[in-house]
Amino acid sequence: MTLSPYVAAVLVGVVLIALDYVRTALKRGLRDIPGPFLARFTTLYRISMTYKGQSVKSYRGLHNKYGKIVRTGPWHVSISDPEMVPLIYGIASKFRKVRCSYQG
């Protein structure tokens, strides 16, 4: 039994994508941050919270369950500690930040 070149290419692609998801989930600096299991692998968790219209309530629930720092996506962390603001947003900070469009 031999695989067609197309099936082999698809299988290789699927394996490479899966390995990238695992590498991201286990990224040093992020792997120890608690949060929902699916949030380690995909942004679909955050999208589903927003789609349901319950993101503020959901984020509060996540912080109540996991603490002040919660991993909410493969590259996203939610922080609910006001004392962290100078550390994260200070001039010499090495943290990568994105602009938030939430005005609530």
ZIVEN-V592683 format. One line per field, one symbol per residue. phi: phi as a letter, one per 20 degrees, with the letter a starting at -180 (. if undefined). A space follows every 50 residues. Layout:
# ZIVEN-V592683
phi=???
This chain:
# ZIVEN-V592683
phi=.cefgffffffffffffffffffffdggndfeefrfgfffdbegffffff ffmcffffffffffedofccedagcccdcddffegfffdfgefdfeccfe efdf
